[in-house]
Every structure is written in C-alpha cells, then in structure tokens.
Amino acid sequence: MLMNWRVAGALVMAGTLIAPLSGCGSGTREVPLSEPPRAAADETSRPAPVRDPRPVIAAFGDSLTAGLGVEPADNYPSRLQAKLDAEGYRYRVVNAGNSGDTSAQGLNRLDSVRALRPQIVIVALGANDGLRGTPVDVTRRNLDEIIRTLKQDGASVILAGIEIPPNYGPQFTAEFRAIYRGLAKEYRVAFLPFLLEGVGGHPELNQENGVHPTAQGYSIITENVWKVLKPMLRRSS
C-alpha cells in the first residue's frame, strides 16, 4: 500500500518531507548568546557514569524513524521501548534516525551506529533514494554494505522495506521494491516488507503533509516492527 503522494514533489526539495518511508528530524536547543559563567566542576568529585547493561536495539533510518512532526515519546523507537519494558524484555532502544538521509548518508554514519555495539539493528533506509530517482544499483550497493558490515559485527538485522510512488515508472518502482526482498533473502535477515503497512495511504493516520505518520500512525508502525522483532528477543537479556 502506498502513501498519499500529493506532496511527492516537495519531498525532494527541503529534506524535511521525505517519502513513504522517509527520515526524521531531530530538535535543536537554542542557547543564549551570553550564558552566565558556570563554576568549574571538580572532575574528581563527579560520580562515574552508570553503564546501562541492557543490549542495544538500534533503529537506523531517516525521518520516519526519527519521528518528524510528533512528540519524542510518540515515534516508533520510543513506543518500541515502552512495549519492551511492558513485556518484560530488558533491551535499550536507540533512535538512530536522521531526517532526509539517503542510503549513502546512512552508510556514511554507519560507524556511529556500530559504536553502540547493537545486538539488533532495524534498517529502514532508501526512501529518499527512491524519491530522487537514485539508480537502483546504487541504493542496493549501499544497503548491501550496511547489512554486510552489521552482520560481520555480529548484529542481527531487521530490514524494513520501502515503497515509493510510481513517479519514475512501473519498472523503476518494481526494481526498487525488489532491492529489499533480494537483500533479505541473500543475507537471510529478518524482513518487514513495508514499514508503513496499514498507515500509508490512510489520511487520518498521517500528518497534513500526507507523508509522515501521526502518533496514532506510529502506534501501528510499532506493531508492524514488533511482529518481526519479538521472535528475536530473549527475556534473559
């Protein structure tokens, strides 16, 4: 099922609106130009930071992962953390979504995700490639390297499929869709065919831009991810 593409042309422009599965933006905090000076802290008196021992689940994607346009607690990684806690699974979900990211930009920041030493990585990238008409072989090559590198690190991967509007013709759309099925089969990774299943194309579940989900839409996306993720979890973690 495809998204409402009445704003598809705008998606490629500012990097704020992405595709049926786009990236997400992160907020910034304004700092006054003249903050009062702070007393230098005695480093020796600071308690050592407490290390979170829970295994990491990294949600690696674009604006749909980051949660553009909704409260931080309403994006799917945050909702996923709440669900894990409620179900008694001791994992820590890290939101590694970045608004506007293409597969190439995701590949460029892969090391920051690897530094988390994640046990599971949910890869949801490529929507912006599709909107920009990036050659299919380029997108596939970037995603291939991301998946291969993560697996070499010992991480389990969930690959979330992307659907794009038919702007570039049915052949391009079909070839783009096949990227995800092909990689999931080749690397034998868990596969979610369409991250926005049940949300894309439903105006009441999307924001006014017709692209990014509402909080209610993210609730459905969380369930989509949960169905694939749950069999990979261990309560003993």
C-alpha positions in Angstrom: 0.0 0.0 0.0 1.5 3.4 -1.0 1.4 6.7 0.8 -0.6 9.8 -0.2 1.8 11.3 -2.8 0.1 14.6 -3.4 3.2 16.3 -2.0 5.8 14.0 -3.6 7.4 16.8 -5.4 8.1 18.7 -2.3 9.7 15.8 -0.6 12.9 16.1 -2.6 13.3 19.8 -2.0 14.0 20.7 1.6 14.8 17.4 3.1 12.1 17.9 5.7 9.4 15.9 3.8 10.7 12.5 2.8 9.0 9.5 1.1 6.5 6.9 2.2 9.4 5.9 4.4 11.5 8.9 4.9 13.8 10.1 7.6 13.1 12.3 10.5 14.4 15.5 12.1 15.9 15.9 15.5 15.2 19.1 17.5 17.9 21.6 18.5 18.1 23.6 21.7 18.7 27.3 21.4 21.4 28.5 23.8 21.5 32.2 24.8 24.5 34.1 23.4 25.6 35.1 26.9 25.0 32.4 29.4 26.2 33.1 32.9 29.6 31.5 33.6 29.5 28.2 35.4 31.8 27.2 38.2 34.3 24.7 37.1 33.4 21.4 38.4 35.9 19.3 40.3 36.3 16.3 38.0 37.5 14.1 40.8 34.2 14.7 42.7 31.9 13.6 39.9 30.4 10.2 40.2 31.4 7.7 37.5 28.6 7.4 34.8 26.5 4.3 35.3 26.7 2.0 32.4 23.4 0.7 31.0 24.0 -3.1 30.8 21.0 -3.7 28.5 21.6 -5.0 25.0 21.0 -2.3 22.4 18.4 -2.3 19.6 19.4 0.4 17.1 16.6 1.9 15.0 18.6 3.1 12.0 16.7 5.2 9.4 15.5 8.5 8.2 12.6 10.8 9.2 10.1 8.1 9.8 12.4 6.6 12.3 13.4 9.9 13.9 9.7 10.8 14.2 9.4 14.1 12.3 6.4 16.1 13.5 5.4 14.1 16.6 6.4 14.2 20.2 9.6 12.2 21.0 7.5 9.8 23.0 5.3 9.0 20.0 7.9 7.9 17.4 8.2 4.2 16.9 11.6 3.7 18.6 10.2 5.3 21.8 7.0 3.3 21.6 9.0 0.2 21.0 11.0 0.8 24.2 7.8 1.2 26.1 6.5 -2.1 24.7 9.7 -3.9 25.6 9.5 -2.6 29.1 5.9 -3.6 29.5 6.5 -7.1 28.1 9.5 -7.7 30.4 12.3 -7.6 27.9 15.4 -5.8 29.1 16.7 -4.0 26.0 17.6 -0.4 25.3 16.3 1.1 22.1 18.4 3.8 20.5 16.8 6.1 17.9 19.4 6.4 15.1 17.0 8.1 12.7 18.2 11.2 10.8 15.9 13.4 8.8 16.5 13.3 5.0 19.1 10.6 5.0 19.6 8.6 1.8 21.2 5.2 1.9 24.5 6.8 1.1 24.2 9.2 4.1 23.2 6.3 6.2 26.3 4.4 5.1 28.4 7.4 6.0 27.3 7.4 9.6 27.2 3.6 10.0 30.3 3.7 12.3 28.3 5.8 14.8 25.7 3.0 14.9 28.3 0.3 15.2 29.9 2.2 18.1 26.7 1.4 20.1 27.6 -2.3 19.7 24.0 -3.1 19.0 22.6 -6.6 19.3 19.8 -5.9 16.8 19.6 -3.2 14.1 16.4 -2.2 12.4 17.5 -0.8 9.0 14.9 1.5 7.3 16.7 3.5 4.7 16.3 4.1 0.9 13.0 6.2 0.7 14.9 9.3 -0.2 16.9 7.5 -2.8 13.6 6.4 -4.5 12.2 9.9 -4.5 15.3 11.3 -6.1 15.5 8.6 -8.7 18.8 7.3 -7.5 19.9 4.4 -9.6 18.6 1.2 -8.1 22.1 -0.4 -8.2 23.5 2.4 -6.1 20.8 2.1 -3.4 21.3 -1.7 -3.4 25.0 -1.4 -3.1 24.8 1.0 -0.1 22.2 -1.2 1.7 24.3 -4.3 0.9 27.3 -2.8 2.6 25.3 -1.7 5.6 23.8 -5.1 6.2 27.0 -7.0 5.5 29.0 -4.8 7.9 26.5 -5.1 10.7 26.3 -8.9 10.3 30.1 -9.1 10.4 29.9 -7.3 13.7 27.6 -10.0 14.9 24.5 -7.9 15.0 21.1 -9.3 14.0 19.4 -7.2 11.3 15.8 -6.4 10.5 15.4 -5.0 7.1 12.4 -2.7 6.7 11.1 -2.5 3.1 10.3 0.8 1.4 7.5 1.6 -1.1 7.8 4.6 -3.4 5.3 6.5 -5.7 5.3 5.5 -9.4 6.8 8.8 -10.5 9.7 7.1 -12.4 7.5 4.4 -14.0 6.4 0.9 -13.0 9.8 -0.7 -13.9 11.7 1.5 -11.5 9.2 1.0 -8.8 9.3 -2.8 -9.2 13.1 -2.8 -9.3 13.3 -0.6 -6.2 10.9 -2.9 -4.2 13.0 -5.9 -5.2 16.1 -4.4 -3.6 14.7 -5.2 -0.1 13.4 -8.7 -0.9 16.6 -9.6 -2.6 18.9 -8.4 0.2 16.7 -10.1 2.9 17.0 -13.4 1.0 20.7 -13.1 0.3 21.7 -12.3 3.8 18.9 -14.3 5.5 17.9 -11.4 7.7 14.5 -10.7 9.3 12.3 -8.9 6.8 9.5 -6.4 7.2 8.1 -5.9 3.7 6.7 -2.4 4.3 7.3 -0.3 7.4 4.2 1.7 6.8 1.8 -1.1 6.2 -1.7 -0.1 7.4 -0.6 3.6 7.7 0.5 4.6 4.2 -2.4 5.9 2.1 -4.6 6.5 5.2 -5.0 10.3 5.6 -6.3 10.0 9.1 -3.1 8.3 10.2 -0.7 10.8 8.6 0.1 14.5 9.2 -1.1 17.3 7.0 1.9 16.8 4.7 0.4 13.4 3.7 3.8 11.7 4.3 4.7 11.4 7.9 2.6 9.4 10.4 0.7 10.9 13.3 1.1 9.5 16.8 -1.7 7.0 16.0 0.1 6.0 12.8 3.3 5.4 14.8 1.3 3.1 17.1 0.6 0.9 14.1 4.2 1.0 12.8 5.3 -0.1 16.2 3.1 -3.2 16.0 4.5 -3.8 12.4 8.0 -3.8 13.8 7.1 -5.8 16.9 5.8 -8.7 14.9 9.2 -9.2 13.4 11.3 -8.2 16.4 9.6 -10.3 19.1 10.8 -13.7 17.9 14.4 -12.4 18.1 14.2 -11.3 21.7 15.3 -13.2 24.8 13.8 -12.5 28.2 17.1 -13.5 29.9 18.8 -10.5 28.3 
